[in-house]
């Protein structure tokens, strides 16, 4: 497979590796971007543990809570100007509240909203505001109590990042603190048991190769792998992470001391995982001039 300059740039942007290292990684892995990231990490040449999707889509994430149930929805638009539009904000808030009674996103799209389905309300808004919009995601949690937090709020209960934390036991204020932690630390899962098995196996493979690169005896390598795996789990699982408000404690320990158990969480950020087409502004102006 031919390795293009665009592929090299994408890998460099994702890992912080040098140009020649990125090109070699792609060559060694036949152009497989994910494998190239792992190759760079094995060689100690990647500056980031994982590549993050480039956030592209605009819009809002809204949260709604009713008793022991909480929901978060993401509604996308083409520009960030729409997120400041009061009509758009009202619609997103209405959709979030409707989501409290919906089992999944398809049921939400069909749900009644002031005499019309949510899908039809979106269609009307597209015609009225003049931008394409999309109800992209919905997530929910349930527990004895639910804590919510919105980061970069554009209006009450909606902003760029929405977090919900479900607790077993009565929330005495720790829930919001944990929700703020989730917004900042972006854990991949609640615990090791909830982690994507494919992600865990991929990490084990990388850590094993890194350890073998050291050339140390097999028994030492095994201890290195286990130690690094424990560190990885402490970084990506909510219960294992150091609590941002008190780094001397894990989140699990902080919750235990507060008399609650964390049973679930949701974190939605606007546009995460969607790649936005980068426009050439000069070319766009030239096209406009040419009519």
N, C-alpha and C positions, 0 to 999 in steps of 0.2 A: 504494500500500500504506500502511495506517495505521501510523504509528510509535508504538509503545507505550512507556510508562515502563519496562517490563521490558527492552525492547530497548535503550533508552538506558542503563540501568544496566549491562547486560551489556557494552556497548561501552566504557563508562567503566571498568569493572573490568578489561577486557582491555588498555586503552591508557593509562589515567591521564588521559585528556582531560577537559576541563570538560563540564558538562552540556549547555550550549547548543551547544558545538562537536560533541559526540557526536550531538545531535539533528540538527544541520545535515548532518553526514556521512551519517547514515542517510537523510535526506530527499533529498540529492543523489544517492545510490546506490540509491534505491528500496527501502531496507530490507535490502540485501545486506550482511550483517555483515562478510564478508571484504573486500569492495570498500570498505566504510566505513573499515576499519582502514587500507587503503592510501591512501584519500583523506586521512585525518588525518595519515598519515606524509608524504604529499606536501606538505601545508601546514605541516609541522613541529609539529603539535599532539599527536602521539602520543608518550608518554614511553617506550614499549617498542617494540623492533624487530619483535616478533611477539607475538601473544597466545599464552599457554600454556594448555593444557587444564587445567581444574580437577581436581586429583587427588581422587578420591572413594572408590573401592573400597579395602578393606583387604585384608590378607593378607601374603604373603611372596614374595620372589624368591629362588630358590636357584640356586647354581652347582655344577657338577661338572666335573672335569678328568681325563682319562685320556690320558697321553702327548701326542700332538699334536692332540687333539680336546677341545673345551670346549663345554659347553651351559649355558644359563640358562633357567629356567622361572619363570613367574608363576602362582601359585595364589591366587585371591581368595576372601575371605569377607565377611560382612556387617559385622563389627566388628573392631576392633583387639585385642580380648580374645582372639580365637581365635588370633592370631599368637603369643600367649604360651603357648598350650596345647601340652603336650609331644606329645600324640597327633597334633595337626595338624603340628607341626614334623617329627616322624618321617616322616609321610606325604609331606610336601613334599620332604624329603631323599631318600626312596626314589624318588619320581617323577623327581627331577633325575638320579639315578644311572641309572634306567631310560632316560632320554632320551639317554644316551650311545650307545645302540644303535638309536635311532629316527631315521628320516629326516625326519619332520615331525610336527606335533601330532596328526594323525589316527592315525598309526602309534603314537604314544606313548599315546594314549587306549586303544588296543587291546592294548598291550604287557602281558605277564604280570607281575604283582606279587604274589608269595606265593600263587600259585594262582588269582588273580582278575585281571581286566583293571584297568588304571588307572582307567577310567571307573567300574567297579563299586566299586573302593576308595573313590572319591570319594562315590558314592551311600551306601555304608555309613557314611562319616564324617559325611555330612549328617544321617543318621538318628541317629547316636550323639551328635554334638555339638549338633545342633539349629539349625544355621545353613546357609543356602544357600552352596555353594562352587562355584568354577569354575576349571578349568584353562584359563587365558586365552591364554597365549603360550608359545612355545618358540623359542629362537634358538641357533645354533651357529656356531662358528668352527673353522678348522683351520690348522695351521702347524707349523714345526719345534718351537716351544715355545709354551705358553699360560700367560698370567699372569691371575690372578683377584683381584678385590677386592670386598668386600661392605661397604656403608656402612650405619650404624645396625643393626649385626648383632643379631638376636634369639637366634641360636644359631650354631654353626660353619657357615660357608658359606651362610648365609641371612640376609636382612634386608630393608630397604626399597629399596635400590638394589644391583643386581648388575652387575658389569662383567667382561668377558673381553677380553683383547687377544692376538691371534695374531701371532707374530713369525717372520720368516725369519732363522735364525741362532740361536746359543745365548744364552739370557737370562742376563745377569749381574746381574740385580737391577733393570734399567731397566724391565722389563715391569710390575712392580707399581706403580712410580712413574707410568708412563703410564696404567695402569688407574685410579689415584687421580685423575689429571688428567681422565680421561674422566668419572668420577663427578661431579667438580666443574664441569667446563666444558660438558658435554653437547653435544658436536659433532653436527652434523646428518649428516655423512658423513666418510669417510676423506679424500677429496680432491675437487677440482672435478669430476673425471670420474665420481665416484660420487654426486654431488649430484643430487637430483631435478630433472630439466630444467624442470618446471613451476615449481618454487620459484625456480630461477635466472632464468627468464624474467620471473616476477612481480617479482623484485627489480630486474631491469634496467629494467622499465617504471616502477617507483616512482622509481628513481634518475634516470631520464631526465626524468621530470616535475619532480622536485625541482630538477634542474639548469636546466631551462627556466624555472622560476619565478624564477631569479636574474636573467633578462633579459640575460645576458652573450652575447658573440659566439659563433657556432656552433663555431668551433675551440676556444674555451675550454670550452664546454659539453661537448664530446667528451672533453677531458682530464679534466674533473670527473667525468664518468660512469665513465671507466676507473679513475681513482684511487679512487673510492668503491666500485667493484665489487671492486677488489683488497682493500680494507679489509674488505668484507663477507665475501669468501672466507677471509680470514685469521681471521675471527671464528667462522665456522661449520664449517670443515673441520679435522679433527684434525691433519693434517700441517702446516697453515698457522697453527694457534693458537700463541700464546706459551705456552711450557711453564710451568705454575704453579710448579714447583720452581725454575726458573731462567728468569724472564721475558725475559732477554736473548737467549734461543734459541727457535727454533720447536721444536715437538715432533719434526718431521722431522729437524732438525739434532741434537737430543739423541739420537735413536735412531741416527743415522748415526755419531755420535761414540762410541756404545756398541757399535758393530759389528753392529747388527741393522737389519732393515727391518720396518716395521709393515705387515702384509698384511690385517688385518681387525680389527674390534672389535664388541662388542655391549654395549649399555647398556639394562637394563630397570629401570624404577622402578615400584613398586607403584601401580597405579591410574591411571597417567598416561593422559590422554585420555578418562577416564571421568568423566562429570559426575554428581555425587552429588545426589540430591534433598534439598533443604534443608528439614528438618522445622520446623514452628512448634511449639516445645516447649509453649507455653501451650495451644495448640489440642489437642495430643496429650494433655495432662493432662486437659483438659476432656472429651475424648472418653472417656477412661478412667473419669472420675467418672460420666459419663452411662451407663456400662455398654455 
